[in-house]
């Protein structure tokens, strides 16, 4: 089979099915909102700085931030636009975003509880749309098409570069199967098959520091893998203690991202 015979949209969905990736409920993110507001919304975060550097603001007055979380992108870009809308399905994230907007004295941003899967018909069309670290959805083609429809000028999305969120050695150490998730290459190929020539840039996260306690380490692993058993926790303890005894730091999980962006294409010109 040649590459043009592949259906990357269906392949992505099959990959997600085999990875048994389930949609996290809003309550899951509600609990993390305040911590993420501290960790992910720092305006000096290298990720946010690089994201901004890669954008073209020419002719743009309005912005839509999809999966806005605690307002990381929406608030860091607010000074570039007349108006900004951030949407998320987690009410906890939206409360955190609104609190940050008030603290920063930013008044041209509004936040609404709307999910990827919801109707966007009541949202105004915008000049630029972004989806930052929020693109691991069930149907990627539908999500990319939705962004293209909602936007006049340009779309910027970021996707995982690595197929796992934590070191595979850690997953092997506790005896779990390594489940690899879809990466950015699906977005590039799906857009190509739709008739959109995307641009790809990379945002490297600096590997600074590591876990200074076992509790922080196990909490990070459990956030990614979920429902660690006592036996798995004991194996993590042995893994952690061995590394510490050897004087080795367990680094924080690497978060490298691919920015996939494109100039909006009229839907009549798309191949869907």
N, C-alpha and C positions, 0 to 999 in steps of 0.2 A: 504494500500500500504506500502511495506517495503522499507527501505532506498536504497537498491540496485536497486530498480525498478524506482527510481527517476532519472530524467535527469537534473542534476544541471546546465548544460550549457544552456539548454532551459529555466529553471526556472529563471536563472539570467537575461536572455534577457527579459522575461516576467515581472520580477520585475522592470527592467529599463523602460520598456514601461509604466507600471502602474504608476511609479514615474514621468513620463513625463519629464525625464531628457534629455535635449537637448544638443547637442555638442556645446560647446562654440567656436565661430569663432576665428581664430588667432588674429584678431584685438582686441578682448576682452583682451587677454593676453598681447598684445603689450603695452596697456595702463598701465598695472600693472608691467611691467618689471623692471623699475628702483626701484620702491618701494620694490618689491620682492627681488631684488638684495641686498637691505639693510636688510630686515627682515629675509630672508630664507637662505642667503649664508654666514652668520657669521660663521667662522671656529670653534668658541667656542659654537655654538648652541648645546644644549644637544642632540637634535635629530641627528645631524651629527656625534657627538662623539659616540653615542650609535650605530648608523648604522655601523660605521667603526669597532667598537668593535665586532660586531656580524658576521663580514665577515671572511672568510678563504681565504688568499691570496696565499696559497701554490701552486707553479707551474704556477702562472698566470703572464702573461706579457702584456696582452691587455685587455681593458675594453670598453664596450658599455654602455652608459647612455641614456636610452629611456625616452623622455619627460624631457629633462635635465634642462629646465627652464633657470635661469641665471647662470647655472653651479655649483649649490650647491654641488652636489655629485661629479661630474666629476673633479672639481678643488680641492676639499678637498681630493680626493684619487689619484690625479695625480702623487704624489711622490712614489706611490706603483707600478706603471706600466711603461713600456717602451713607450706605446702609448695608448691614450684614444680618443674615439669618442663620442661626445654628439649630439643627434638629438632631434629636436623639430619642431613643425609646426608654431611656432610664431617667426617671424623674429626679433621682438623687444626683445624677450628673448635671442635669439642668439647674437644679438648685445651687450646686457648687459653682456653675458657670455664671449664674445671675449674681451670686455673692461676690465673685471675683470682678465682674463688670462694675458693680457698685463701688467696691474697694478701689478700683482703678479709675473711677469717675468716667467710664465709657458709656455713652448714652445712645450710640447709633447701632447697637446690636440688640436683637431680640432672639429669644430662644423658645422653641416649640417642641412638644412631645410628639414626634412623628418618626416612624420606623422606616427602614428601607422598603418593607413590604406594604406599607400603607399607601393610600392614594396621595399623590402630591398635587392634585388638581387645584387646591386652594393656595398653593405656594406661588408667588410671583416668579416669572422667568427672570433669571439673573445674568449678569455679564460673565462671571466666573463661578464655577463650582469646584469645591475641593472635597475629597474623601480621604482623610488622613488616618491611616492605621485602622480603617473600619471596613475593609473590603473583603474580609473572609466570610462571604455570604453564601447562601445555598445556591443561588442562580446568578453567576457572575455576569453573564451576557445581559440578563434583564437589568441588573444594576448599572452596568456601563451604558446601556441604551437609555435608561432613565436619566442619568446624568447628562448625556448628550442632548436629550429632549428639553431639559430644564434650563439649558445654558445657551447664551448668544455667542460667546467668543471662545473661551478656552476652559478646559477641564484638567484638574491636577489630582491624581490619585497616588497613594502609596501602598505597596504590597510587600509581603515578606520576601526576603532574599533566601532565607534558610528554611528548610522544610520542617524543622522542629523548633520549639520555643526554648528548649533547654538542651544542654550538652547530651549527646547520645550516650556518652560513657556513663552518665548518671542514670539514664533510663535502663541501660544494660546492668548496672550495678544492683538495681532493685529487682531485676528479673522480669521487667515488663517488656512487651513487644514494642519496638520502635515504630511509631506510626508517623509517617511523613505526610505533611499537608501540602496542598497546592501552593505554588509560589507565583511570582510576578509574571513568569513566562506565559502562563495561561492568558492573562489580560492582554499581553502584547499580541498573541496569536488570535484571540477572539476578536479584538479590534481590527486586526488585519483582515480577517475573513468577513468582517462587516463593511470593509471598505474605508477604514480609518487608519492612517499612517501615524502611529504613535511615536513619540520620542521617549527615550529611556535615560534616566540619570540615576545615580546611586547616592544614598545618604548613609555614610558610615558612622556608626556610633563608637565613640572612643571607649576602649576597654579600661576603665579607671576603677581601681579598687576591687574589693571582693567581700565576701561574707565574713563578718567578725564574730558571728555566733551561730551555733547550730540551730537555734530557734528561727533565726532569720532565713537560714538556708532551707530548712524543711518547709517553712511557710511559702517560700518562693517556688519550690518544687511542687507543693500541693496546689498552688494557684494554677500551675500549668497542667498537671496530670490529674488532679482531683481524686478525692477519696482514698488517700494513702492508708493502707492497712498497718497494723502494728508491726507485722513482719517486715514490711517495706520501710517503715520508719526506722526499725532497728538496723536494716541494711544501709540506710542513709547515714545513720550514726557511725557505723563502722567505716563507711566511705569517707565521711567528714574527718573522723579521728585519725585515720591513716594519712590523709593529706596534711593535717595539722602537724602530726608527728614528724613528717618529712619536711616541714617548713614550707609547704606549698599552699598558696592562697587559692581558694575556689572563687574564680571570678564571677561577677554578676553575669547573668545571661546576655549574650550578644544580641543586639537589636539593630541589625542592618536592614535597610529598606531600599526598594527600588521605586523611584517616582516614574509613573507612566502617565504621560500628559498628551493632550492633542488639541488641535484647533477644531471647533465644532463643525460637524458635517450635517448638511440638510438631510433630514430623514428620507426624503425621496431618492437621495443618492446612495443610501445604504443598502447593503445586501444582508437581509435578515431571513 
